[in-house]
């Protein structure tokens, strides 16, 4: 789809990757609604701040009343509580799933009627993760939520394609943002990840693999559990 002239909503646009996505969408000629739980935290020039909490359906409905003529939905908002399955709190495990999976679903359901009014000119970009495909120690609940969001993304692609709305998934390992500030591992530059993601949307790609880690893990899926988790097999 063409971004110039599009009307976009980016959730979680007040910082991190979402901020870069919103900024680059403006630079590419889109009208951009920058969604955040606290719209006062949005300081990007050229965007329209809008209040949205993706875990609150009343908040989502209110945002859908404010945003009109949407042609590109960017489901970027997410959390990583750091919980583990055996020792983490049940509340944190639920928060990972409520935000990363149910939140993405709720926002897409609320805005799909607008998107499908522009067949052939509309799209959804879901920010997923290489952890949709691979689970690291200490990231179990987050990986489970992102895996569910990957399955959701594939299902949405099937449901929206006949209505003329494309769906793109972004897979990437750690990004140099606040969410990964405590991670001691190589991190991708968020501006570059945003550029690759939006290029993928414009090129009509089903999936954007933004780094070598994501490409290696995707290729390794065919090898099964023993290939991905040799120490546990």
CORHU-V486982 format. One record per pair of residues at least 24 apart in sequence whose C-alpha atoms are under 10 Angstrom apart, sorted by the first residue. I is the first residue (numbers start at 1). J is the second residue. D is the distance in whole Angstrom. If there is no record, write none. Layout:
BEGIN
i=I j=J d=D
i=I j=J d=D
END
This chain:
BEGIN
i=1 j=71 d=9
i=1 j=72 d=9
i=1 j=120 d=7
i=1 j=121 d=6
i=1 j=122 d=7
i=1 j=123 d=7
i=1 j=165 d=9
i=1 j=166 d=8
i=1 j=198 d=10
i=1 j=199 d=10
i=1 j=200 d=9
i=1 j=201 d=6
i=1 j=202 d=5
i=1 j=203 d=7
i=1 j=204 d=6
i=1 j=205 d=10
i=2 j=28 d=9
i=2 j=29 d=10
i=2 j=30 d=9
i=2 j=71 d=10
i=2 j=72 d=10
i=2 j=120 d=10
i=2 j=121 d=7
i=2 j=122 d=9
i=2 j=123 d=10
i=2 j=198 d=10
i=2 j=199 d=10
i=2 j=201 d=8
i=2 j=202 d=6
i=2 j=203 d=9
i=2 j=204 d=9
i=3 j=27 d=10
i=3 j=28 d=6
i=3 j=29 d=7
i=3 j=30 d=6
i=3 j=31 d=9
i=3 j=71 d=9
i=3 j=72 d=8
i=3 j=121 d=9
i=3 j=122 d=9
i=3 j=123 d=10
i=3 j=198 d=8
i=3 j=199 d=9
i=3 j=201 d=8
i=3 j=202 d=7
i=4 j=28 d=6
i=4 j=29 d=4
i=4 j=30 d=5
i=4 j=31 d=9
i=4 j=202 d=10
i=5 j=29 d=6
i=5 j=30 d=5
i=5 j=31 d=7
i=5 j=71 d=9
i=6 j=30 d=5
i=6 j=31 d=6
i=6 j=32 d=8
i=6 j=69 d=9
i=6 j=70 d=8
i=6 j=71 d=6
i=6 j=72 d=7
i=6 j=121 d=8
i=6 j=122 d=8
i=6 j=123 d=10
i=7 j=31 d=5
i=7 j=32 d=6
i=7 j=33 d=8
i=7 j=67 d=9
i=7 j=68 d=8
i=7 j=69 d=7
i=7 j=70 d=5
i=7 j=71 d=5
i=7 j=72 d=6
i=7 j=73 d=9
i=7 j=115 d=10
i=7 j=122 d=9
i=8 j=32 d=5
i=8 j=33 d=6
i=8 j=34 d=8
i=8 j=47 d=10
i=8 j=67 d=9
i=8 j=68 d=10
i=8 j=69 d=9
i=8 j=70 d=6
i=8 j=71 d=6
i=8 j=72 d=5
i=8 j=73 d=6
i=8 j=74 d=7
i=8 j=122 d=10
i=8 j=123 d=9
i=8 j=124 d=10
i=9 j=33 d=5
i=9 j=34 d=6
i=9 j=35 d=7
i=9 j=47 d=10
i=9 j=48 d=9
i=9 j=49 d=10
i=9 j=50 d=9
i=9 j=63 d=10
i=9 j=67 d=8
i=9 j=68 d=10
i=9 j=70 d=7
i=9 j=71 d=9
i=9 j=72 d=6
i=9 j=73 d=5
i=9 j=74 d=6
i=9 j=75 d=8
i=9 j=76 d=10
i=9 j=111 d=10
i=9 j=124 d=10
i=10 j=34 d=5
i=10 j=35 d=6
i=10 j=36 d=9
i=10 j=49 d=10
i=10 j=50 d=10
i=10 j=72 d=9
i=10 j=73 d=6
i=10 j=74 d=5
i=10 j=75 d=6
i=10 j=76 d=7
i=10 j=77 d=8
i=10 j=125 d=9
i=11 j=35 d=4
i=11 j=36 d=6
i=11 j=37 d=9
i=11 j=50 d=9
i=11 j=51 d=9
i=11 j=52 d=8
i=11 j=53 d=9
i=11 j=54 d=8
i=11 j=73 d=8
i=11 j=74 d=6
i=11 j=75 d=6
i=11 j=76 d=5
i=11 j=77 d=5
i=11 j=78 d=9
i=11 j=104 d=9
i=11 j=107 d=9
i=12 j=36 d=5
i=12 j=37 d=8
i=12 j=38 d=10
i=12 j=39 d=10
i=12 j=42 d=10
i=12 j=52 d=9
i=12 j=53 d=9
i=12 j=54 d=9
i=12 j=74 d=9
i=12 j=75 d=8
i=12 j=76 d=6
i=12 j=77 d=4
i=12 j=78 d=7
i=12 j=79 d=10
i=13 j=37 d=10
i=13 j=39 d=9
i=13 j=41 d=9
i=13 j=42 d=7
i=13 j=43 d=10
i=13 j=44 d=9
i=13 j=47 d=10
i=13 j=49 d=9
i=13 j=50 d=10
i=13 j=74 d=10
i=13 j=75 d=10
i=13 j=76 d=8
i=13 j=77 d=8
i=14 j=38 d=8
i=14 j=39 d=8
i=14 j=40 d=9
i=14 j=41 d=6
i=14 j=42 d=5
i=14 j=43 d=7
i=14 j=44 d=8
i=14 j=49 d=9
i=14 j=77 d=10
i=15 j=41 d=9
i=15 j=42 d=8
i=15 j=43 d=9
i=15 j=44 d=10
i=15 j=77 d=10
i=15 j=177 d=8
i=15 j=178 d=8
i=16 j=76 d=10
i=16 j=77 d=10
i=16 j=175 d=9
i=16 j=176 d=8
i=16 j=177 d=5
i=16 j=178 d=7
i=16 j=179 d=8
i=16 j=190 d=7
i=16 j=191 d=9
i=17 j=76 d=8
i=17 j=77 d=9
i=17 j=127 d=9
i=17 j=175 d=8
i=17 j=176 d=9
i=17 j=177 d=7
i=17 j=178 d=10
i=17 j=179 d=10
i=17 j=189 d=9
i=17 j=190 d=5
i=17 j=191 d=7
i=17 j=192 d=10
i=17 j=193 d=8
i=17 j=194 d=7
i=18 j=74 d=9
i=18 j=75 d=9
i=18 j=76 d=6
i=18 j=77 d=7
i=18 j=127 d=9
i=18 j=190 d=9
i=18 j=191 d=10
i=18 j=194 d=8
i=19 j=43 d=9
i=19 j=44 d=8
i=19 j=76 d=10
i=19 j=190 d=9
i=19 j=191 d=9
i=19 j=194 d=9
i=20 j=44 d=10
i=20 j=190 d=7
i=20 j=191 d=6
i=20 j=192 d=9
i=20 j=193 d=9
i=20 j=194 d=6
i=20 j=195 d=9
i=21 j=74 d=9
i=21 j=76 d=9
i=21 j=190 d=9
i=21 j=191 d=8
i=21 j=192 d=10
i=21 j=193 d=9
i=21 j=194 d=5
i=21 j=195 d=8
i=21 j=197 d=8
i=21 j=198 d=8
i=22 j=46 d=9
i=22 j=47 d=8
i=22 j=74 d=9
i=22 j=194 d=9
i=23 j=47 d=8
i=23 j=191 d=9
i=23 j=194 d=9
i=24 j=191 d=8
i=24 j=194 d=7
i=24 j=195 d=7
i=24 j=198 d=8
i=25 j=194 d=9
i=25 j=195 d=9
i=25 j=198 d=8
i=28 j=198 d=9
i=30 j=71 d=10
i=30 j=72 d=9
i=31 j=70 d=9
i=31 j=71 d=10
i=31 j=72 d=10
i=32 j=67 d=10
i=32 j=70 d=9
i=32 j=72 d=9
i=33 j=63 d=10
i=33 j=66 d=9
i=33 j=67 d=7
i=33 j=68 d=10
i=33 j=70 d=9
i=33 j=73 d=10
i=34 j=74 d=10
i=35 j=63 d=8
i=35 j=74 d=10
i=35 j=75 d=10
i=35 j=76 d=10
i=35 j=77 d=9
i=36 j=77 d=8
i=37 j=77 d=10
i=52 j=77 d=10
i=52 j=107 d=9
i=53 j=77 d=9
i=53 j=99 d=9
i=53 j=103 d=8
i=53 j=107 d=9
i=54 j=78 d=9
i=54 j=98 d=9
i=54 j=99 d=7
i=54 j=100 d=9
i=54 j=102 d=8
i=54 j=103 d=5
i=54 j=104 d=7
i=54 j=105 d=9
i=54 j=106 d=7
i=54 j=107 d=7
i=55 j=95 d=9
i=55 j=98 d=7
i=55 j=99 d=6
i=55 j=100 d=9
i=55 j=101 d=10
i=55 j=102 d=7
i=55 j=103 d=5
i=55 j=104 d=9
i=55 j=106 d=8
i=55 j=107 d=9
i=56 j=98 d=10
i=56 j=99 d=10
i=56 j=103 d=8
i=56 j=106 d=9
i=56 j=107 d=10
i=57 j=103 d=9
i=57 j=106 d=7
i=57 j=107 d=8
i=57 j=110 d=9
i=59 j=107 d=10
i=60 j=103 d=9
i=60 j=106 d=8
i=60 j=107 d=6
i=60 j=108 d=10
i=60 j=109 d=10
i=60 j=110 d=7
i=60 j=111 d=9
i=61 j=106 d=9
i=61 j=107 d=9
i=61 j=110 d=7
i=61 j=111 d=9
i=62 j=110 d=10
i=63 j=107 d=9
i=63 j=110 d=9
i=63 j=111 d=9
i=64 j=107 d=9
i=64 j=110 d=7
i=64 j=111 d=6
i=64 j=113 d=10
i=64 j=114 d=9
i=65 j=110 d=10
i=65 j=111 d=10
i=67 j=111 d=9
i=67 j=114 d=9
i=68 j=111 d=9
i=68 j=114 d=7
i=68 j=115 d=10
i=69 j=111 d=10
i=69 j=113 d=10
i=69 j=114 d=6
i=69 j=115 d=8
i=69 j=117 d=8
i=69 j=118 d=9
i=70 j=111 d=8
i=70 j=112 d=9
i=70 j=113 d=9
i=70 j=114 d=6
i=70 j=115 d=6
i=70 j=116 d=9
i=70 j=117 d=9
i=70 j=118 d=9
i=70 j=122 d=8
i=70 j=123 d=9
i=71 j=111 d=9
i=71 j=112 d=9
i=71 j=114 d=7
i=71 j=115 d=5
i=71 j=116 d=8
i=71 j=117 d=8
i=71 j=118 d=7
i=71 j=119 d=9
i=71 j=120 d=10
i=71 j=121 d=7
i=71 j=122 d=4
i=71 j=123 d=6
i=71 j=124 d=8
i=71 j=165 d=9
i=72 j=111 d=10
i=72 j=112 d=10
i=72 j=114 d=10
i=72 j=115 d=7
i=72 j=118 d=10
i=72 j=121 d=9
i=72 j=122 d=6
i=72 j=123 d=5
i=72 j=124 d=6
i=72 j=125 d=8
i=72 j=165 d=9
i=72 j=166 d=9
i=72 j=167 d=10
i=72 j=201 d=9
i=73 j=107 d=9
i=73 j=108 d=8
i=73 j=111 d=8
i=73 j=112 d=9
i=73 j=114 d=10
i=73 j=115 d=8
i=73 j=122 d=8
i=73 j=123 d=6
i=73 j=124 d=5
i=73 j=125 d=6
i=73 j=126 d=8
i=73 j=167 d=9
i=74 j=104 d=10
i=74 j=107 d=10
i=74 j=108 d=9
i=74 j=123 d=9
i=74 j=124 d=6
i=74 j=125 d=5
i=74 j=126 d=6
i=74 j=127 d=8
i=74 j=168 d=10
i=74 j=198 d=10
i=75 j=100 d=9
i=75 j=103 d=9
i=75 j=104 d=6
i=75 j=105 d=9
i=75 j=107 d=8
i=75 j=108 d=8
i=75 j=124 d=7
i=75 j=125 d=6
i=75 j=126 d=5
i=75 j=127 d=6
i=75 j=128 d=9
i=75 j=169 d=10
i=76 j=100 d=9
i=76 j=104 d=8
i=76 j=125 d=8
i=76 j=126 d=6
i=76 j=127 d=5
i=76 j=128 d=8
i=76 j=170 d=10
i=77 j=103 d=8
i=77 j=104 d=8
i=77 j=126 d=9
i=77 j=127 d=8
i=78 j=103 d=8
i=78 j=104 d=9
i=78 j=127 d=9
i=78 j=128 d=9
i=78 j=142 d=10
i=78 j=145 d=10
i=78 j=146 d=10
i=78 j=179 d=9
i=79 j=142 d=8
i=79 j=145 d=10
i=79 j=179 d=8
i=80 j=139 d=8
i=80 j=141 d=8
i=80 j=142 d=6
i=80 j=143 d=9
i=80 j=145 d=10
i=80 j=179 d=7
i=80 j=180 d=9
i=81 j=138 d=10
i=81 j=139 d=9
i=81 j=141 d=8
i=81 j=142 d=7
i=81 j=179 d=9
i=82 j=138 d=6
i=82 j=139 d=6
i=82 j=140 d=8
i=82 j=141 d=8
i=82 j=142 d=8
i=83 j=138 d=7
i=83 j=139 d=7
i=83 j=140 d=7
i=83 j=141 d=6
i=83 j=142 d=8
i=84 j=137 d=8
i=84 j=138 d=5
i=84 j=139 d=6
i=84 j=140 d=6
i=84 j=141 d=6
i=84 j=142 d=9
i=85 j=138 d=9
i=85 j=139 d=9
i=85 j=140 d=6
i=85 j=141 d=6
i=85 j=142 d=10
i=86 j=140 d=10
i=87 j=138 d=10
i=88 j=138 d=9
i=88 j=140 d=10
i=88 j=141 d=9
i=92 j=141 d=9
i=92 j=142 d=10
i=93 j=140 d=9
i=93 j=141 d=6
i=93 j=142 d=8
i=93 j=144 d=10
i=93 j=145 d=9
i=94 j=141 d=8
i=94 j=142 d=10
i=94 j=145 d=9
i=95 j=141 d=9
i=95 j=142 d=9
i=95 j=145 d=9
i=96 j=140 d=10
i=96 j=141 d=6
i=96 j=142 d=6
i=96 j=143 d=9
i=96 j=144 d=9
i=96 j=145 d=6
i=96 j=146 d=9
i=97 j=141 d=7
i=97 j=142 d=7
i=97 j=143 d=9
i=97 j=144 d=8
i=97 j=145 d=5
i=97 j=146 d=8
i=97 j=148 d=8
i=97 j=149 d=9
i=98 j=145 d=8
i=99 j=142 d=10
i=99 j=145 d=8
i=99 j=146 d=10
i=100 j=127 d=10
i=100 j=128 d=9
i=100 j=142 d=8
i=100 j=143 d=10
i=100 j=144 d=10
i=100 j=145 d=6
i=100 j=146 d=6
i=100 j=147 d=10
i=100 j=148 d=9
i=100 j=149 d=7
i=101 j=142 d=10
i=101 j=144 d=9
i=101 j=145 d=6
i=101 j=146 d=7
i=101 j=147 d=9
i=101 j=148 d=6
i=101 j=149 d=5
i=101 j=150 d=9
i=101 j=151 d=10
i=101 j=152 d=8
i=101 j=153 d=10
i=102 j=145 d=9
i=102 j=148 d=9
i=102 j=149 d=8
i=102 j=152 d=10
i=103 j=149 d=10
i=104 j=149 d=7
i=104 j=152 d=9
i=104 j=153 d=9
i=105 j=149 d=8
i=105 j=152 d=8
i=105 j=153 d=9
i=105 j=156 d=9
i=108 j=156 d=9
i=109 j=156 d=10
i=112 j=160 d=8
i=112 j=163 d=10
i=112 j=165 d=9
i=115 j=160 d=9
i=115 j=163 d=9
i=115 j=164 d=9
i=115 j=165 d=7
i=115 j=166 d=10
i=116 j=160 d=8
i=116 j=161 d=10
i=116 j=162 d=10
i=116 j=163 d=6
i=116 j=164 d=7
i=116 j=165 d=6
i=116 j=166 d=10
i=117 j=163 d=9
i=117 j=164 d=9
i=117 j=165 d=9
i=118 j=163 d=9
i=118 j=164 d=7
i=118 j=165 d=8
i=119 j=160 d=10
i=119 j=161 d=9
i=119 j=162 d=9
i=119 j=163 d=6
i=119 j=164 d=4
i=119 j=165 d=6
i=119 j=166 d=9
i=120 j=161 d=9
i=120 j=163 d=8
i=120 j=164 d=5
i=120 j=165 d=6
i=120 j=166 d=8
i=121 j=164 d=7
i=121 j=165 d=7
i=121 j=166 d=8
i=122 j=160 d=10
i=122 j=163 d=10
i=122 j=164 d=7
i=122 j=165 d=5
i=122 j=166 d=7
i=122 j=167 d=9
i=122 j=201 d=10
i=123 j=157 d=10
i=123 j=160 d=9
i=123 j=161 d=10
i=123 j=164 d=8
i=123 j=165 d=5
i=123 j=166 d=5
i=123 j=167 d=6
i=123 j=168 d=8
i=123 j=201 d=8
i=123 j=202 d=9
i=123 j=204 d=9
i=124 j=153 d=9
i=124 j=156 d=9
i=124 j=157 d=9
i=124 j=160 d=9
i=124 j=165 d=7
i=124 j=166 d=6
i=124 j=167 d=5
i=124 j=168 d=6
i=124 j=169 d=8
i=124 j=201 d=8
i=125 j=153 d=9
i=125 j=166 d=9
i=125 j=167 d=6
i=125 j=168 d=5
i=125 j=169 d=6
i=125 j=170 d=7
i=125 j=197 d=8
i=125 j=198 d=9
i=125 j=200 d=9
i=125 j=201 d=7
i=125 j=206 d=9
i=125 j=207 d=9
i=125 j=208 d=10
i=126 j=150 d=9
i=126 j=152 d=10
i=126 j=153 d=7
i=126 j=167 d=8
i=126 j=168 d=6
i=126 j=169 d=5
i=126 j=170 d=6
i=126 j=171 d=9
i=126 j=197 d=10
i=126 j=207 d=10
i=127 j=153 d=10
i=127 j=168 d=9
i=127 j=169 d=6
i=127 j=170 d=5
i=127 j=171 d=7
i=127 j=172 d=9
i=127 j=197 d=9
i=127 j=208 d=10
i=128 j=153 d=9
i=128 j=168 d=10
i=128 j=169 d=6
i=128 j=170 d=5
i=128 j=171 d=5
i=128 j=172 d=7
i=128 j=173 d=9
i=128 j=208 d=10
i=129 j=169 d=9
i=129 j=170 d=7
i=129 j=171 d=4
i=129 j=172 d=5
i=129 j=173 d=6
i=129 j=174 d=8
i=129 j=175 d=10
i=129 j=209 d=9
i=129 j=210 d=10
i=129 j=214 d=8
i=130 j=170 d=9
i=130 j=171 d=5
i=130 j=172 d=5
i=130 j=173 d=5
i=130 j=174 d=9
i=130 j=209 d=8
i=130 j=210 d=9
i=130 j=211 d=9
i=130 j=213 d=7
i=130 j=214 d=5
i=130 j=215 d=9
i=130 j=216 d=10
i=130 j=217 d=7
i=130 j=218 d=8
i=131 j=171 d=8
i=131 j=172 d=8
i=131 j=173 d=7
i=131 j=174 d=10
i=131 j=214 d=9
i=131 j=217 d=9
i=132 j=171 d=8
i=132 j=172 d=9
i=132 j=173 d=10
i=132 j=214 d=10
i=132 j=218 d=10
i=133 j=171 d=9
i=133 j=214 d=9
i=133 j=217 d=7
i=133 j=218 d=7
i=133 j=220 d=10
i=133 j=221 d=8
i=133 j=228 d=10
i=134 j=214 d=9
i=134 j=217 d=7
i=134 j=218 d=9
i=134 j=220 d=10
i=134 j=221 d=9
i=134 j=225 d=10
i=134 j=228 d=7
i=134 j=229 d=9
i=135 j=228 d=9
i=135 j=229 d=9
i=136 j=229 d=10
i=153 j=206 d=10
i=154 j=206 d=9
i=157 j=206 d=8
i=166 j=201 d=8
i=166 j=204 d=7
i=166 j=205 d=9
i=166 j=206 d=8
i=167 j=201 d=8
i=167 j=204 d=8
i=167 j=205 d=8
i=167 j=206 d=6
i=167 j=207 d=9
i=168 j=197 d=8
i=168 j=198 d=10
i=168 j=200 d=7
i=168 j=201 d=6
i=168 j=202 d=10
i=168 j=204 d=8
i=168 j=205 d=6
i=168 j=206 d=5
i=168 j=207 d=5
i=168 j=208 d=7
i=169 j=197 d=8
i=169 j=200 d=9
i=169 j=201 d=9
i=169 j=205 d=8
i=169 j=206 d=6
i=169 j=207 d=5
i=169 j=208 d=6
i=169 j=209 d=9
i=170 j=194 d=9
i=170 j=196 d=9
i=170 j=197 d=6
i=170 j=198 d=10
i=170 j=200 d=9
i=170 j=201 d=10
i=170 j=205 d=10
i=170 j=206 d=9
i=170 j=207 d=6
i=170 j=208 d=5
i=170 j=209 d=6
i=170 j=210 d=7
i=170 j=214 d=10
i=171 j=197 d=9
i=171 j=207 d=7
i=171 j=208 d=6
i=171 j=209 d=5
i=171 j=210 d=6
i=171 j=211 d=8
i=171 j=213 d=10
i=171 j=214 d=6
i=171 j=215 d=9
i=171 j=218 d=10
i=172 j=197 d=10
i=172 j=208 d=8
i=172 j=209 d=6
i=172 j=210 d=5
i=172 j=211 d=6
i=172 j=212 d=9
i=172 j=213 d=7
i=172 j=214 d=6
i=172 j=215 d=9
i=173 j=209 d=9
i=173 j=210 d=8
i=173 j=211 d=7
i=173 j=212 d=9
i=173 j=213 d=6
i=173 j=214 d=6
i=173 j=215 d=10
i=174 j=211 d=9
i=174 j=213 d=9
i=186 j=213 d=10
i=187 j=211 d=10
END
